[in-house]
Amino acid sequence: MNRTYQSTRGGEKGLTASQAILKGLACDGGLFMPDSIPQLDVPMKTLAGMSYQEIAYETMKLFLTDFTEEELKGCIAKAYDSKFDTEEIAELAKADGDYYLELYHGSTIAFKDMALSILPHLMTVSAKKNGVSNEIVILAATSGDTGKAAMAGFAGVPGTRIVVFYPKGGVSRVQELQMVTQKGDNTAVVAIHGNFDDAQTGVKHIFGDSSFADHLEKNGFQLSSANSINIGRLVPQVAYYVYAYAKLLENGEIEDGETVNVTVPTGNFGNILAAYFAKKMGVPLGRLICASNENKVLYDFFSTGVYDRNRPFILTSSPSMDILISSNLERLIYLSCGCDTEKTAALMANLSGGGKYEVTEEMRSYMADFWGGFAGEGETAAVIKSLFESCGYLIDTHTGVAAAVCRQYKEKTGDSHKMIIASTASPFKFSGSVLEAIAGPGQEKDEFAIVDELSRISGVAVPAAVEEIRTAPVRHTRECDPADMEKQVAEFLGCPLA
Ligand SMILES: *Cc1c(COP(=O)(O)O)cnc(C)c1O
């Protein structure tokens, strides 16, 4: 069956998967969605005996129907290889009765690697399939982890260039060092004088600027997106929820068909939406618990039906979730109103105008699978400490937010189904905050002294991705105001704006 893709806002339809991946964002600013969510066509018992790569294939083939088996298997093989420090690719660790799905075993030690190690391959295959001869220029706004993971994926990939924008002062020291030391002549990193939402809005603006697109076209370039709005990011993420359930079954932790809940530390709503897709495809997942930090716009949304971004932007110790505009929520909005593109477009226009929209009761009841919660800094630190002291298991601050919200959920609802918690980053990526959580305030100041101290206390070896940046030279020093982002892109590409 040939699946087609359409914009959530109605401006484009009938695209193949490869065309949707190449475009990233639709011309009308909407996000691409498949015409329907496919059903897994292999029984869970069979999936239970498969490797990560095999399960990724069984999941992704149902969405990327214009890729041949050889093309898709080739992409999967290139992505999920020894870049990951475990053959399992994603590991399940049991602690305090919950299953932590460790999504941080890739080259940049955060879950973004799960999708961004394969996206460049999906994109180059897509370009070939569609006869694209322009160089593809990836633009990405990052709250810290996407940028590095995207550059690691695209660095040195022929026919591609990548420009990453991050909020200056809004990412952890390790995240910043990972980015500014990035190698590869096709990579550029720009620090924005603003927050993540400024960077993301700026990137969306560039995508919507047709005169800029013309300028690039004349110079042999075309833009695409590596942000989680790209359907080529969402689809690979569905695979690890299928995998997690299959492994729990294989390991005898659950019965076939047993309902398992999932808690996801959420920012842009991509990861949790992938869990929702997995559920819709037939994986027996129950409640999807959406964990926010103090930027709790999603908690408020799920409790009231009103999405309101008009509030202060709070910098927390889980910076990859410091987000007030969760882009992927648009896909759930679209599904919840029966794929009504006019309705979706109108709500999104309210969001970009007054920064606010309200969904109907009917739409809210469609979203009943989701449960919103949030955790403050103190609660997050406390759960990191208690998990470490009781089980010797170390988690990062983002996963800490999820663990705290998971506890709230169980207390408030009494729901005792087993729980998968998406563990989205290595604790070493946020060493300062993690060390402070387990050893108290007043820790050493130097980033690498902290890393070593954390390794000593926890008995966990420092990951290679952190070792690498100890001595790596800084290669990127660009900075700009949000208004000058186009200018930066054009300069890097060697075709400055007149
Ligand atoms: C990106 C990120 C998140 C948020 O994921 P979304 O898909 O944007 O909701 C959570 N934790 C970490 C470590 C991340 O890098």
The ligand as a Tripos MOL2 file, in Angstrom:
@<TRIPOS>MOLECULE
LIG
   15    15     1     0     0
SMALL
NO_CHARGES

@<TRIPOS>ATOM
      1 C1         14.7710   16.7060   23.2440 C.3       1 LIG1
      2 C2         14.8190   16.1400   24.6010 C.ar      1 LIG1
      3 C3         13.6580   15.9530   25.3580 C.ar      1 LIG1
      4 C4         12.2950   16.3620   24.8450 C.3       1 LIG1
      5 O1         11.8540   15.5300   23.8080 O.3       1 LIG1
      6 P1         10.6800   16.0270   22.8180 P.3       1 LIG1
      7 O2         10.6020   14.9970   21.7890 O.co2     1 LIG1
      8 O3         11.1230   17.3630   22.2930 O.co2     1 LIG1
      9 O4          9.4560   16.1470   23.6600 O.co2     1 LIG1
     10 C5         13.7760   15.3780   26.6130 C.ar      1 LIG1
     11 N1         14.9840   15.0350   27.1180 N.ar      1 LIG1
     12 C6         16.1180   15.2080   26.4250 C.ar      1 LIG1
     13 C7         17.4210   14.8390   27.0490 C.3       1 LIG1
     14 C8         16.0810   15.7540   25.1510 C.ar      1 LIG1
     15 O5         17.2230   15.9220   24.4640 O.3       1 LIG1
@<TRIPOS>BOND
     1     1     2 1
     2     2     3 ar
     3     2    14 ar
     4     3     4 1
     5     3    10 ar
     6     4     5 1
     7     5     6 1
     8     6     7 2
     9     6     8 1
    10     6     9 1
    11    10    11 ar
    12    11    12 ar
    13    12    13 1
    14    12    14 ar
    15    14    15 1
@<TRIPOS>SUBSTRUCTURE
     1 LIG1         1 GROUP 0 **** ****
